[in-house]
Amino acid sequence: MSLARKKIRTSRSSSRGGRGGRLKTCDVVGNPLIAEKQTMPRQSDGGQVSKTVAKPRSPRRRPNLQNPNGWQSTSSNRTARTDASGRPTIKPNINQKHEHERQMHVGIDVSKGHLDVHVHETGDAFRVSNDDSGFEDLLGRLGSLELERVVMEATGGYEHAALAAMSIRGVPVAVVNPRTTRNFAKATNRLAKTDQVDAACLAEFAAVLRPRITALPDEEASELEFLMNRRRQLVEQLVSEKNRRTSPLVQRLAPNSRVKQSLERHIVWLEKEIAKFDDQIKQRIQSSPAWKQKDDLLQSVPGIGPTTSASLLAHMPELGQLDRKQIAALAGLAPYNFDSGQRTMPRHIRGGRASARTSLYMATVTAVTYNPIVRAFHKRLLAAGKAGQVALVACMRKLLTILNAVLRDQRPWTPVLNP
C-alpha cells in the first residue's frame, strides 16, 4: 500500500470522534494523483456501470432420492425447461415413447377381500374385489395397457386365484417375497404402510428391480403341494397331542379320565388320517410317469425315503435344473458371509424353503449312518473340529447336491458316479 493511501486511511479513522462524527477533509500535498481525482467531475451511475441483460436460468436440479414424498416423481417422463422469462416449463421428452406405447409396471397389494392396484408410470390407482368379478374388472382395466410386469407378494395363498386368472390371460406376473419388498420400502424411505402405499411400492419395485416372472404351476403339481402341506399340518398336530399325553399334569390323571380318552382318540384319528394322505400321495406320484421316474431316482440315494422324495417333488420342482450353488440357496442351505473391515464372523444359513429343508434334515440324520459318502464327509468334518450341528448342515447341503446331480443326469445314484 502506498504512503498516500496510508495517510488517507489514517486521517479517516482519526477524524471520526464522538457520536455521529463526520469525515473531515484531508489535505494531501505533493500527490498529483489525489489532486486529479478530487478535481474530476462526478459521473452518473449509468456511466459507471453497464447494464447486464438478464438471461434465463435453468431450474436448479436436485438429486432423485427415490422418495414417494419428494418433490419429483421417479416415474416422470418430462424434461424441465425454461421460457423467455426464465420460468420453468414442462415439456414432454420426444426421445421417450408416448403414454400408450410405454411398458407399464403394475403393483398389486393382495388381501383377503380386495386387491389394491397401482400403475407406476401413470400413477393410476384403484381397488377391486378378490373374487371372480374383481378379476374381470382388473383384467378389463389392464387390457388397455402394454404391460411389462405385474408384481404381487406371496400372502399365504390369497394371491393364488389372482395369479391363475392373470396368467391364463397372458399377463406377466411375478410373485415376490414380502421380506424383499419390505426392505425395498425401507430403502426408499417409505415410513407409512397402507394398502395403497404398498401397491405403489410394489409397482416401483417392478420398474426398478424387474423380478423374474413366476410360472403358473399345473394342476397336478398344485394338488401334490396341497396334499403335502396338509400332511405336514397333521403331523404337527400329532406331535403336539403326543407331547400333551406325556405331560406331568396328564400323567397324574386317572386312566379313564375324559382328558386322556380325548387325547387317545385324537391321536388314533390323526394317525389314520396321515396314513390316508400317504396312500393318496403315493397314488398321485405313481400315476404320473414323470414324477414316478423322479421318485425312483431320488429314492435310489441311501437316506431318501418316500416321504422326503414326495416333499422334494412338491416343494422343490427346480431340483435337477439348477447348479449346486443355486439349489443350495433355494433350500436355504447356502452359508452367507457376515464380514466387515477387519472383523470376520462365522457364516450362517438363512432364507430358503423351510418345508424342503425340514425334510432334508431328517433324511440327513439317516444318511450319516447309511450313506457311505455322507457318512465319510460327516466324520471328516467332525475330525476337523466342526460343531455337530454345523457338520450336519454341511451334510444336508452335500446330500442335496447329490440329489440335484442324480436328477440332472437322469441316472440312479452310485458312489462312483457321485464321489
N, C-alpha and C positions, 0 to 999 in steps of 0.2 A: 504494500500500500504506500502511495506517495506521501510526501510530507504535507502537501496542501490538503489532501483528504483527511489526514490525521488531525490537522488543525481545525478543520470544519467540524468533524465529529466531536472533538473536544469542546469547541465553543457551543455546540448544540446541547451537549449534556450539561455543561456548566450554566447555561442560560436558563434552564428550567428550574425554577425555585418557587416554593410555596404552592398554594392551591391555584390551579388554572394558569400556571405560568406560561408565558408566550416565548416563542423563539426570537431572540434578538438578532439584529443584523450583524454579520461577521465581516469585518474589514480585512481583506486579504490584499497585501501589497506585493507587487512583483510577480503576480501569477497571471499571465495573459490568457490562459485557458478559462480560468474562472471569470475573469472580466468579460470575455467574449460571450460566455454562457449567460451572464446576468443581463447583457445588453440585447440578446436575441429576442425577437418578438414571439409572443406566445401563440402557438397554433391551436387550431380546434382539434377536438378528438377525432374528427373524421380524417384529418390529415395525418394523424399519428398512427392510427390502427386501421388496417384494411379489413373490410368486412369479409367474412367467410360464408360461403354458400352451404346451407345445411344439406347434408347428404343422408339419404335414407339408411337407417341402421337395421341390420338383420336382428331378429329377436334372439335373445340370449338362449343358448342351447344348454339344456340340463341333462344330466345322465339319466338313462332309463333304469329305474330301480325295480322294475317288475312289481310295483306296488299297486294293488287294485284301488287304493285310496289316494294315489298320487295325482299329480297334475296332468299327466299324459298317459293315455291308454297304451298298453303294449300292442294292441291289435289295430292301431291306427294305420290307415292306408293313405295318408295325406301328407304333403310336404309343406312346411311353414315357409311363407314368402312375405314380402312387404310391398305395399303400393307406393305411389309417388309421394305421399305424405309421411311415409315411414312407418305406417301402421301395419302390423302383421295381417296377412290374409291367408286363407286356407284354400288350396287348390289341389285337385286330385293328381296323383303321380301317374303320368301316362306310361311309365315303364312297367307298372304293375297291371294285373288283369282287372277287368271290371268286376263289379259286385257279384254278378250272376255267374262269372266264369272262374272265380277263385275256389280253391279247395277249402272246404269248411271242416272245422273240428268242433265236435259236439261233446259236451259232458252231461251225464245223466246221473243224478243222485237218486238212489233206489231206497225206498222204504216199503213197509208192508201195504200201505193203502194207496200211495201215489208215486209218480216219477216227476222229479224236477229237472227240466231240460234247459240248457244254456248253449247258445251258439257263440263261439269265441270271436269270430270275425265280425259279426253284425251286432252282437250284444243282445240279441233277442232271447227272451226267457219266457217259459210257460210251464204249466203243470198239467199232467194227465193222470188218470187213474191207473193203478197197476192191475189191469184186467184186460180182457179181450177188446172191449170198446175203447179203452185208453190206448191200447197198442195200435188200433186202426187210426185213431186220431194222430198219434205220434208219427206213424208211417206216412200219413197224408201230409203232414207239415214238413217232414224231412224229404219227401219225394221231390220237392221243387229245388232242393239244394244239391250241389255237387259235393258229396261227402268224401272226405279223405279218411276220417277215422272218428268213431264214436267210442267213448271211454266210460265204463261203469266200474264200480267197486264190487268185490265179492262180499255179499252181505248175508251169508249163511243160507242161501237158497232162494231168496226173494228176487234175485236177478235172473233166474233160470228161464222163466217164462218170457221175459222181455228179450233175453239173448236169443232164444229159439225163434221168436216172432220176427226179429230183425235179421237174423242170419238166413232164414228161409227166403226173405225178400232180397237177399244180396247186399245187405248193409254191412260194411266192415266194422265189427265190434271188437273191442279189446277189454277184457275183464282183468283188472289190476288188483294188487294187494292194497288193502286200506292203509296199512302202515306206510307204504311208499308215498301215497298221495297225501297223507297227513304230514309227513316230513316235508313234502314239497310245499304244502300250505304254510308251514312254519318258515321255510326258507324264503318265501315270497311275502312274509310279514302279514299274513292273514291271521289276525288275532281273534276275530269273531268267527263263530261257527253256527251257521244255519243251513237249511236245505238249499236255499238259493246260492249262498256263498260257496257251499261245497260243489254245487253244479258248475259254477263259474271256475272254481279251482280245477275241476276235472277237465273242463274244456281247455284251459290254458295248459294243463298237464299234457293233454293230447297234442296240442300245437307245438310245444317245446320239446318234449321227450319222445314223442311218436312211439308209443309202446307197440309191441307185436300183436297182430290180430289173433284173437282166440278162435280156434277151430271149434265148430259145433260138434260135440260127441254124438255118435249114433245112439239109437235107442237101446241096443243091446248093452253097450258099454255103460250107459247111464243106469240101466236096471241092475247090472252087476255091482256097480258102485253103491247103489241104494241098499242092495242086499248085504254087502259087506259092512256098511255103516250101521245098519240095524243089528247085525250080528254083534258088532263091537259094543253097541249100547246094551244089549242083553248080557254080554259077558261082564261088563262093568257092574250091572245090577246084581249079577250072580256073585261076584266077588264081594260086593257090599253086604249082601244078605249073609254070606258065609262068615264074614267078619263080625256081623251082629250076633250071629248064633254062638260064636266063641267068646263074646264079651263077658266080663265078670258079672255084670248085672243079670244077664240072661241065664248064666250058669247057676245062679242061686235060686232061680225059679223052679217050680215043681215040673216034673216031666210032662204032665198033662195040662200045663197052663196054655191059655189061648195064644200067648205071645210065641211060645215055642212051636205050637202047632201051625200058626200062621207062617212062621219062618220056614218050617219044613215044607209046607205045601207050596210056598212061593219058590223055594229052591228047586223042588222037583219040577214045577211048571217051567221055570227058566231053563233047566237042563233039557227038557223035551223040546222047547222052542228053538234052542240053539242047535239041537240035532236036526230039526226040520230045516232050518236055514242052511246047515251044512249040506244036506241032501239036495236042496234046491240049487245051491251054488255049484255043486258038483255036476248036476244035470245041465245047468246053463253052460258050463265050460265044455263039457263033453259034446254038447250039441253043436258047438262052433268048431269047424276044422282048424281055423287059425289059432283060436285060444287053446284047443287041445294040443296042438303042436308046441306052442309056447309053454304050456303047463308041463308037458313031458320033458322038455329041455331044462326047465327050471328045477324040477324035482330030481333030475339026474345029478345035481350037485348035492353032496352029503351035507345034511343040516337043513335042507329046504323041504318042508312038508306041504301037504295040500292047502292048509290054511295060509301059510306065508306066500305060497305061489299065487293063490287067488287074490290075496291082498295086493301083491305087486302088480298083477294084471289089472286090477281095478283102480288102484291109486297111482300107478306109475306106468302109463301106457307108452311113455317115451323110452322105456328100457330097451336097449339094443340099437337106438337111433342116435345117441349122443356119445361123446368121448368120456373117458373116465373122470375128468375134472368136472365136466358139466353135470354128469349124472350124480356125482357126489354132492355138488352144490344143490341140486334139485331135491335130494333126500335130506339135506341139512346135515351132512357129514363132512363137509369141507372145512378144515381149520383156517380161520382168518387171523391175520396179523393184528396186533394192537401195540405198535411201537411209536415212539415219539422222541426225537432227539437222541440222547444217549440212553434212553430207557428202552429196554426190550422186555416185553411182557409175554407170558405164555399164550399160545394160540388156543382159541376156543371155537367150537362149532355153534352155529346159530341159524335160525330160519329153517326153510325146507318144509317138507310134508311130514307131519307128525305121525300120521297113520302108517305110512310105509316104514318110517324109522322105528316105530314100536314093533312092527312085525319082524324087522331085521334084527332087532335086539335079541328077541327070544330065539331066533334062528341061529344067531352067532353064539349064544350060550351053548347050543348043541354042537355047532360046528367046531368050536375049540376043543371038543372031545373026539369027534368022529371024522372030521375033515382033516386029512394029513397036512395039507398046505396051510390051512388056517391055524391048525394046532402048532406047527413048527414056527409060523410067524408070531403067534402069541407067546410062545416060550422065548423066542429071540428078543422080543420087546421087554418081557419081564427080566430077562438076564441083563439087559442094558440099563435097568434101573427105572423103567417106566412104571407109573402107578397102575394098579389093576384096572380101574375104570378107563384110564387113558388107553391102555393096551386093548381093552375090549372094544372101544370106539374105533380104534385103528383097524381091528379085525372086522368090524362091521363094514368099514369102507373097503377093505380088501375083498370081503365076500360080495359086496355089491358090484365091485369091478369085475369079479369073475362072472357073475350073473349077466352083466351087460355084455361081456365078451362072448358068452355062450349064445345069447340071442342074436348078437350081431353076426356071428359066424354060422349060426344055424347048425351047430354040431354039439352033441352031448359032451358033458364035462369029463375030462380025464386029466390026471396030473401032468401028462406030457404036453397036452395042448394048452394048459393053463398053469405054467410053472409059477 
